[in-house]
């Protein structure tokens, strides 16, 4: 049913064989396109993706690396206590320590219309 085909790699231009077994495997997975890269270029492409082709925080070990959260100093607008917040205060809005923020949040949601 399937016969070996010789294809040309779109990356390096080398010829490679798309075997009948590979064709059968592709068909069983529902793939309709033939491979456009030779096995070496496919492996190189996969390796480059795993080792940093994506800069969104994934480590090469397959897990997710958390970035250290940057904290900024601020003075609580309610009690005057020095605190650290995870955003850069702009000065045009009040900043609260965690205790005052929680009491503000609970007080505003008591009327049924919370901030979130």
Secondary structure, DSSP 8 states (H G I E B T S, - for coil): ----EEEE-TTT--EEEE-HHHHHHHHHHT--S---S-HHHHHHHHHHIIIII--SSB-TTSSB-------EEEE-TTT--EEEESS---SSS----HHHHHHHHHHHHTTT----
